[in-house]
Amino acid sequence: MKSIFPVAFIILFPVVTLGVEKQSPSPSDELALESPWAFNLTLYTWLAGVSGNFNAGPISQSVDASFIDIVDKSRRFPLGFMGRAEAHYDRFGFYLDGNYLDIKLEPKFEQFSSGIDSQLGVMDYGVSYRLLGPTAAEVSRRAGQKDNHWLEVYTGGRTLWLGNSVDLTGPNGGQRTLSVSKSFTSPLIGGRFMVSFMTDWFLLMDGNVGGFGADNVDITASGLGAIGYRMSVFDFPLSVEAGYKALHYEVKGGGALLNINTHATLNGPFVGFTSYW
């Protein structure tokens, strides 16, 4: 009776082992268990120059200056805050991209005014769909591979907030402030793609256009091109991007006396950092 157990063990052991191996998940099953959600947050600095025309009521001022010129000619250092957040589920995504700039322009005649203080807020938001390439979650899992190319299209809106103000000095030394501010919201369509040309290096391009006369926005458009490098800090995936960005808008609105009729182009280099999870 005792001799039966060794024989039975020898016979049954391969069967049990094969059964266990069949139950272990395959690589495709492991990928299927991964979450389809992916998120990323970008903080960036945009050193934008400005060309265009700004007005506050009857006072109008034209400017055509690089970022260095603005720093030199502005009455204070230009303030700016920029960031972009994205949430992806499989091939669908949602994005929110915000910019805020505050520029104090020097006056042409200091005895009459202190110059125009121009504030610009830009908020882009919408939904995207990845037409080609891996999903955002797959890109994170396949970091370090050169075939992480993708193309996506998006649609949404752009809200522009413009605020122009000027302090005027009267002939008797009296002070008067003229200010006007208004927000404009218009539809937006665009596309973006990424090409991984080396193991950790990639090229990112983005372009969009909107306005179409909606809410007094004749046209608004922006585009950027950047080179990025992927890395990991304490096992946390990050990337750094450097490139060039441009934004153009033509809007009009306000009242008969305090109106906004502004067209401007902002363009210049930018540097950003992106985290992924």
Secondary structure, DSSP 8 states (H G I E B T S, - for coil): -TTHHHHHHHHHHHHHHHHHHHHS--HHHHHHHS-SEEEEEEEEEE--EEEEEEEETTEEEEEEE-HHHHHHHSSS--EEEEEEEEEEETTEEEEEEEEEEEEE---S-TTTEEEEEEEEEEEEEEEEEEEES--HHHHHHTTT-TT--EEEEEEEEEEEEEEEEEEEE-TTS-EEEEEEEEEEEEEEEEEEEEEE-SSSEEEEEEEEEEETTGGGEEEEEEEEEEEEEEEEETTEEEEEEEEEEEEEEEEEEE-SSSEEEEEEEEEEEEEEEEEE-
